[in-house]
Amino acid sequence: MRADGDRPSIPELDLTDPTVVRAPFTAYGEARERSPLARLNVPGMPMWALTRHDAAKAMLGDARFEMNSGSFMPPEVPEHCKPYMRTMSEREAPEHARLRGLVSPAFSARRAAGFRPRVEPLVDALLDRLPDHAENGTVDLLPHFARPLPMDVICEMVGIPEADRERWRAYGATVASGAGQGFAEAIPGIMDGARAAIAHRRADPDGGLLSTLIRVRAEDGDRLDDAELVTLVWHLVLAGQTPTNLIANAVGALLEHPAQLAALRADPGLMPRAVEELIRYCGPVLLTIPRYAREDVELCGVPVAKGEAVTAAVAATNRDPRVFDDPERLDVTRARGEAAHLGFSYGPHFCLGASFARVQTEVALTALLARFPGLAPTVPLEDLRAPDPGTWRLTALPVTL
């Protein structure tokens, strides 16, 4: 704790501190109960963090805080790919609002529900192959189920040919691993594949996502151009890896809470409610992508200067006892009428693909639990946590089937 002049005493968290990285829910929870605002010491990028649900939600919907190119750390990429790298999230109003208005109908909950029958065979195919990956009775669900599924779904959404999908799986694994030389090297292949898929759907339209986006036209005649379509595919690949860690975390949490797993097995109809609870309880997002103050503002009684970075500490807000009853308890029967979690952010930058991520996770968990009723971890999952201050994730998920 510290006090700067007349500034209220606020907690500080060092994101290089192993105790914070190993137990973020504890660290952020303690900060939340001290103050609605914390200071994060991040190498090269200190920032403010809202720790309480209502304050964080208000900031995420406040036009005085913007996402821009400074919110992201793009890798070194070939020059011809750079025009496609600036995604919708990095654009300011009104450009962001224009793009969001054009594409949002294609990502609605109704469209996601209609896509479920195309996700189910992708999940079944991965489950069919799981026994073949077993070694000494153990199979790792991360590389053989949770990691390939999101890219399989994206390929199905975009219309990537079957012959190219194994290569796209490799792209997905590289993107999910973060920036680096491999990341930069994957980008041209993604862009080339996106351009080819768009050209194919212009010549041979169907009822899929790309055809819908190619046809979409606003009342004033505005529509997406090819560069914007390629950028959207890149955005899907970049953001669409989230279900990898969500599915792995969800499986791990259920295995660690056998009573909750039993309740879900007894009533599979609980799955949509359970997925919301699992996102709240063990979602992979610990911090939202930072926003920047467009002007000098005050947050929770603390002055924040123009240009300073601000984030919502999802690890704290999703377990805020002010809005969630008994928040430290995983409860797959938790009423959906409670305050919404912030696992998909909030406001203008609410996750575009949230409905598709929900459907994908529901299908994956339902099929996995039905196919392998004896599923069990082979090592304590706490030993497999990645030392990642931004993402709650596993490095492996070894189980017996």
N, C-alpha and C positions, 0 to 999 in steps of 0.2 A: 504494500500500500504506500501511496505517497500523496503529498499535497503540494501543488504548485501555486503559490500566492493565495489568491482567493478562490482558486479552483477547488471544487469538492474533491475529497480524497477518493481516488479510484484505484482499482486493482490493476496490476500489470501481469501479463503472461508472456513468457519467453518461449517462442515456438521452436527454439533449439534445445530446450530443457527436456531431457528424456522423461521426466515424471509427467510433464504435460502431454507429450506425444504418446506415452504408453496408456495414460488414463485421461483422455480429453473430457469425457463426460463428468468426471469428478472435478477436474481443474476448472472447466467452464461453469459447472454448477456452483462451485464455491464462489467464483467471481460474480455470478448472477445474484447470489444471495447477499453479496456486499454492495452491489451497485448495478444499475441498469446499463452502465457503460464501462467498458474496460479498454485498456491500452495494450495492443499486441506488439511485441518486439519481433519483427520479422526482418531478417537480414536484407538490407537494401530497400525495404518498403514497410516502415512502421505504419500502423493503421489503428483506427478506432474500431471497437466491436460492440454492437448492441447485444446484450445478453438476455433481455426479457422479451417475451413474445410480442406484447403489444407495441413496445417501442421499436422493435426490429421490423415488425409488419408496417408500422407507420413510415419508417425510413425507406423501406423497399418500394412504397407507393408514392414517395415524395419526389416531385419533379426537380427539387433543388439538388438532388443527388443523381448523377448520371454515370452510365457505363460508357467507356470509350476505349480507344486502342490501348490506353494505359492500364486497363483492367486485365489485359491479356499479355502473355509473353510469347510472341510468335517465334518459331524457330527460324533458322536461316533456310530460305527456300529458293528454288530457281526463279529467276526474274519473271519468266512467262507465267508462273503460278500466282504471283503476288496480287494480280487484280481480283482473284477469287478468294483471297484469304480473309478479307474484312467481312465478317459475318454480320447478320442482322443485329446480334447483341451488341456489337461495337458501334452501331450507328445511332446517332442522336435523333431526337424528334426534330422535324416531322418525318424524316426519312424512315426511321424505325417504325413509326405508326403506319406509314404507307405500306411497307413490306409486310408488317404483321397483319394488317387488314386484308391483304391479298391472299396470304397463305393460311391464315388461321382456320378457315372452314375445312381445309383438307386434313387438319389434325384434330378435329373435334372428337368428343367422346363417342358419338354415333359412328363416325368413320372408323375409330379404333375398334369398337365392338364388332363392326362388320368385317374387320381384318382378322379377327380371332381364328376363323377356320383356316386361314393361311399360315398362322403361327403354329397351330397344333401339330401338323405333320413335320415341321422343322424341329420341334421339341422331341417328338417321337423318334425321329431319325437319330438324334443325338443319344437318346436313352437306349435305343437298340444297340448302339455301338459301345456303350459303357462297359459291359462285361469283357469286351475284347481288350480294353485298356487296363484291366486289373493286373496287378503284380503281387503275388503272394496274398491274394484275396483283398487287396486294397486298391482303390481307384481314386484319383484326385479329380474332384468335380470341377475345380477351377479351370484347368486347361481343356478338359474334355466335355464340359457342359456349360458352365456359366460364362466363360470367355467367348467361345465361338457363337453362342446363340444370338447376341445382339447384332453382330455383323451379318449373320444369316438372315435375320429379320430385315435389316436395312437393305440387303441385296434383293430380298423379295419385294420390299416397298418400291425400290428404285427400278427394278427390272434388270439386274445384272445377270448375264447368261450363266447357266450352270457351270460351264467350262471355266469361267473366270472367278468363281466364288471362293475357291481355295486360296487364290491370291489375295482376294479381298479380306478373307479371314486373317491373313498375315498382316495386311494393312491395319486391321482393327486392333490386333494384339500390339502392334508397334505404336499406334496412336494412344492406346490405353496406358502404355508404359511411360508416356510423357515425352518431353522435348529431348532432342539429341540428334545425332547424325542419322540414325535409322528413321526417326520421325520425319526429318526433312526429305529423306530419300523416298518415303512412301507417298508423299504428297503428289508428285507428278502422275503416278499411276492412278491415284484416286481421281484427279482432275481429268485425265484422259478417259477413264472409264465413265465418268459422269457425262462428259461431252458426247461420247458414243451412245450412251443410254438415252440422252435427250434427243439426239438426232434420230435414233430408232423409233422413239415414241412420237416424234413429229410425223414420221412417215407411216407409222403403223400404230395409231392410238388404241388404247384399251381403257378399261375402267380404273386403272391403277393411279398411284399418287402422281407420277410424273405427267401422265396425260391430263389429269385434273389440273395440275399447276400450269401446264402449257395452255390449257383452255381458259383458265380463270381470267376474268376481265372485270374491272370495277365499273361503276355506273358512268364514270367520265371517260371510259375507254382505256384506262391505264392497265397495263399488264406486265408480267415479268419478262425481261429479256433473257437471252441465253446465258450471259455472264451471271445474272442473278440466280438463274436456275442451277448453274454449276456451283455457285457459292452456297446455295441451300443444301445441295447434296453434301458438300464438304462439312457444313454445319451439322447435318445429320450424322455423319461419320464421327465428328469430333464429340458432339454431345451425346450421341447414341450409345456410347460405351458404358454409361452409368448403370444400366441393368446388370452388367457383369458383377460389379461389387454389391449391388443391391440383392441379387439372387444369392450370391455366396454368403453375404452377411445374414440374410433371412434364414437360409438353411442352417447355418451355424447357430443362430439364436434359438431356433426351434429344437435343435438337437440338445442344446444346453438347458432347455426348459421343457422337459418331457411331458409335464401336465398340459402345457399349451399345445404341444404337438399332438397329444392324444385327443384334445378337444377338437382340433382341426381335422384329424383323421375321422373322428366320430361324426362330424358335421361339415363336409366339404363346402356346404353353402356359406360357411363363414369366410371363405377365402377372400372375397373383395374387402371385407372389413379387416381381415388379418393382414392383408398387404398394406393397407393404410397404417395399421398399428406398427408393422415392421419398419416401414419407412420412418415413422416417428421415433421408434425405439432404437433402431440400429442402421438407419440409412447411411450411405457412404459420405454424404456431404457434411462436413464439419463447419465450414465457413462459406458463405455465399461469395460469388465473384465480387471483388470490391467495387464500390461506387466512389465517385469523386464529388466533393462539394462544389457546386457551381458558383457559390458565393459564401461569404462569411455567415455561418449559421450557429445556432445553439442546439445541442443535443443533451437532453436530460440535465440541463443546467450547466453544461460545459461548452465553452466556445470552441467551435471547429472552424478553422480558417479555410478560405477558398482554396481548392486544389488538394486538400487533405483526403486521404483514403478512408473509407468507412465500409465495414462489412457487418453482416448479421451472423452471430455465432449460433448456428443451427444446433450444434451440440448442446447449447444451453437452452435455447428457446423451445425446442421440442420436448424438453423435460421441465418446463416451467410449471411449478405447482400452482401458480396463480390462474392457470387456464386448463391444466390437465390434472384430474384426480389421480393420486398415487402414481406419479409420473415415472418413478424408477421401476415400476413393475410392467413386464410384458403381459398384455392381456388381449388375446385375439378376439375376445368378445366385446371389446371396448366399443361403446356406442359411437357411431360415425357422426352424431350430432354435436360432439364436443368441438372445441375450437380446432381449426385445421392446422396441421403441422406445416412447417415451412421447408420441408424436404425438397420441394420443387420451386422454391423461392416464392415470390408474391409480386403483384403489381404488373407494370408493363412488360417486365422481363420474366414473368412466370414461364416455366419450362414449356416450350411449344409442344414437345413430344410427350408430355406427362401422361396423357391418356393411353398412348401406345406403350409406354414403359409399364404402366399399371397392368394392362392386358397381358403383355409379355411375361411379367412376373407372376401373375395369377396362373397363366397356362403352365409355366415352367414348374412352379411349386406343386400345383394340383397333380400334374402328370408324374413328377418325380416321387411324391409321397405315395401315390397309388401304385406305381410300378414296383417300388422297393420298400415294402412295409417294415423290413428289418434294418433300414438304414441306420448306421451308427458311426460316430467319429472314431478314429484310431489313435489320435493323440489329443491332448488338451488344446483347444483352439486358441486359447490365450497365448500359447507359445508361437502361434503363426501370424500374429498381428504385424503388419508392415509399419516401419517407423516413419509414417507419413503424417505431417502436421495438418495437412489439408483434407485428407481422405481417410475415412475409417474403412479399412479393407484387410483382407487376408492375403498372405503370400501363397497359400495352398489350402485345400480342403479335402484331406484324405479321409475316406470312409470305407466301410465294408457295406456291400449291397445286400 
